[in-house]
Amino acid sequence: VHLVESGGGVVQPGGSLRLSCAASGFTDFTFSSYAMNWYRRAPGRERGFVAAITRAGDNTVYADSVKGRFTISRDNDKNMMYLQMNSLKLEDTGVYYCNAVRGSRGSWGQGTQVTVSS
């Protein structure tokens, strides 16, 4: 599975960004067979969980730090996943990664940089 993130950039505190993750390269299973996640690596820190969405998109989970501000979604017809980020804070700065999981197998994208700065 090949994952490509996009939509990162520089934004002021309180602003919004929408990240996208395009998935391709499926062989034995379709995009809808994969649970999807967003992670981020803040400067000087380990990569950490941000949000998750089930295969059908009917359940989501968020890290406490982003709950109420970020929304994860997916479009299985388009093989796409999204992260709508509102009310961005300085501490949201980092590289955001798309992750696809099926059983014990996982794939990662190359990441997209989000910088929140005044």
HUZI-V905270 format. One record per residue. RES is the residue in three letters. BURIAL is # if it has 16 or more other C-alpha atoms within 10 Angstrom, else .. Layout:
# HUZI-V905270
RES/BURIAL + RES/BURIAL
This chain:
# HUZI-V905270
VAL/# + HIS/. + LEU/# + VAL/# + GLU/# + SER/# + GLY/. + GLY/# + GLY/. + VAL/. + VAL/# + GLN/. + PRO/# + GLY/. + GLY/. + SER/# + LEU/# + ARG/# + LEU/# + SER/# + CYS/# + ALA/# + ALA/# + SER/. + GLY/. + PHE/. + THR/. + ASP/. + PHE/. + THR/. + PHE/# + SER/# + SER/# + TYR/# + ALA/# + MET/# + ASN/# + TRP/# + TYR/# + ARG/# + ARG/# + ALA/# + PRO/. + GLY/. + ARG/. + GLU/. + ARG/. + GLY/. + PHE/# + VAL/# + ALA/# + ALA/# + ILE/# + THR/# + ARG/# + ALA/. + GLY/# + ASP/. + ASN/. + THR/. + VAL/. + TYR/# + ALA/. + ASP/. + SER/. + VAL/# + LYS/. + GLY/. + ARG/. + PHE/# + THR/# + ILE/# + SER/# + ARG/# + ASP/. + ASN/# + ASP/. + LYS/. + ASN/# + MET/# + MET/# + TYR/# + LEU/# + GLN/. + MET/# + ASN/# + SER/. + LEU/# + LYS/# + LEU/. + GLU/. + ASP/# + THR/# + GLY/# + VAL/# + TYR/# + TYR/# + CYS/# + ASN/# + ALA/# + VAL/# + ARG/. + GLY/. + SER/. + ARG/. + GLY/. + SER/. + TRP/# + GLY/# + GLN/. + GLY/# + THR/# + GLN/# + VAL/# + THR/# + VAL/# + SER/# + SER/.
